[in-house]
Amino acid sequence: MAFNPAPTVDQLLQHEHEARLHGTGIDAAALNGCWQLQRVWPKGALRPAVFSGWLLRGLAARLELSGDASGLQLVNAVKLGLLELRFSGIGTLQGQRPLLLFVFDRLELRLADRCLLQRALPEPAPQRRPFFALIHRDEAGWLMARGRGGGMALWSLAATG
């Protein structure tokens, strides 16, 4: 995949405004893939969190999504060398914007391809369930969303090969 510069914060906020008014049209098929975290903005901030973004990129933070309109499988992971921490679960899209509602039901600690630890995670109460309000998915390979806590995240679609 060729390098595509990240949208500016002004562009992202404009996309968010439009998503609130008209929705995004993002469907499950548009989300399938491995999304590498590029930037994060704390709630209310107009500048990305430099250290957090640098740290999460250094840990190869990613969000893997697969599935269709009937449901999505999610994996959220970070990796340091051969050591990987993975949260996996299921999600659904709801509404016009839409919201990606999800629950992680399993935690794994892996060393290379070997599972060192696996634990079931309790399901949160419905009012505490995490979500991403999907703001924008463009053809250049960028996905932007705002999380339950109000922060924003920007991912780029990983090249497949």
Protein Blocks (a to p, Z undefined) as FASTA:
>chain_A
ZZdddddfklmmmmmmmmmmnonopafklmgccdddfbdcdehiabdcfklmmmmmmnop
acddeddfkbccddddddehjbccddddddddedjklccddddfbdcddehjbcfbdcdd
ddddfklpccdddfbdcfkopacdddfkopacdddddddZZ
